[in-house]
Amino acid sequence: MAEIIVPELAESITEGTIAQWLKKPGETVEKGEFIVELETDKVNVEVISEEAGVVSELLAGEGDTVQVGQVIAVVGAGSGAPAASAPKATEAAATPEAPQAPATPVAEETSTEQDRTIASPAARKLAREKGINLSEISPVDPMGRVRVQDVAAHGSAPAPSKAAPAPAASAPKEDDGRTTREKMSRRRQTIASRLLEVKQNTAMLTTFNEIDMTNVMALRSRKKDQFFEQNDVRLGFMSFFTKAVVAALKKYPYVNSQIDGTDIVKNNFYDIGIAVSTEGGLVVPIVRDADRKNFAEIEGNIGELAKKARDNKLALSDMSGGSFTITNGGVFGSLLSTPILNGTQVGILGMHTIQKRPIAVGDEIQIRPMMYVALSYDHRVIDGKDSVGFLKMVKELLENPEDLMLNS
């Protein structure tokens, strides 16, 4: 007999939520095979069985919060049949005639097909929420893996023939359809609590500036084809901003620090978090040692991390740590905002949409592509002089991008 235990997830994560059991009581599980999917505030983690055998008991249900080190299932010896043992909840709900119902084998077969379908954890979760059978989805991936996009595309089509279940008698009334109640995911709950904690426990202020993007856009336009041919990665704006931020952090080291009790810990490394929006919420994967990377390496890292985030394949190691964060609300059209600090960091840079505006250039009025930028900072560590100086340096470097590329 072997116990399935919630593994160590990350230094800052002590609990998770059972998103989905991939094996049911009575089903055979191989050594190293996934048995349960856990949802944490950062990523979904699939837990394997360390022993081969038959799942004899599930000690926690889907949606339950479980702690690191907690026993959540038991795997016994033997090779069982899926129907040999059923969850207690199913036994309690079943009627005496249920095992003889002709629809049961069909239901079991459908469930088996769905379990065998290769799908990402995020895709499985979305399929459960929409009531979609994974085996009915035609994935775009040539390897046959079902992704979130496939489920969303399938879900946008008219439902085959499955009628929405009638609400249970005990379910709360939704005010004649005028409102819809939705349980927050564990990730959304954690995001909400941490953002509130930051607001309550920091002296957060925001300073603003604007950047004339003319020279960056012109340089990018001239170099993008050559850059792609040489590096097989596209030249975007994020590498320019990352390089400018690193240079400014070196000049203003308190912006690259954190508070530990009554101590200020200045980081001598430059691990830059890049905020990425996903269906499950905002995640912040880290570009490690950004000061040691050139433009191509930074663009490549950002592209890989963004793809992993969208496919829900980020590992906890991809998001742990980080000394400063950059977030880009401009991709959604945001003109101006005040970003909230990320965790224990004391600074975050907010980028915004590029908008053509009339600007005084010398004694002339010209139409220039302008971007508002915002630096939110913890005033307990960073004084106004440093915050303004930091943002002004970022502005100056981006308005003279050749200096960034020559010094990279």
PyMOL commands that set and color helices and strands:
alter all, ss='L'
color gray80, all
select helices_A, chain A and resi 88-93+98-100+103-116+121-130+134-136+148-156+175-177+186-201+214-231+238-251+253-256+290-292+295-310+316-319+329-332+384-399+401-406
alter helices_A, ss='H'
color red, helices_A
select strands_A, chain A and resi 2-5+15-21+28-29+34-39+44-48+53-58+65-67+71-76+204-212+257-260+263-266+272-274+276-278+281-283+286-287+324-328+347-351+354-361+364-378
alter strands_A, ss='S'
color yellow, strands_A
deselect
rebuild
show_as cartoon
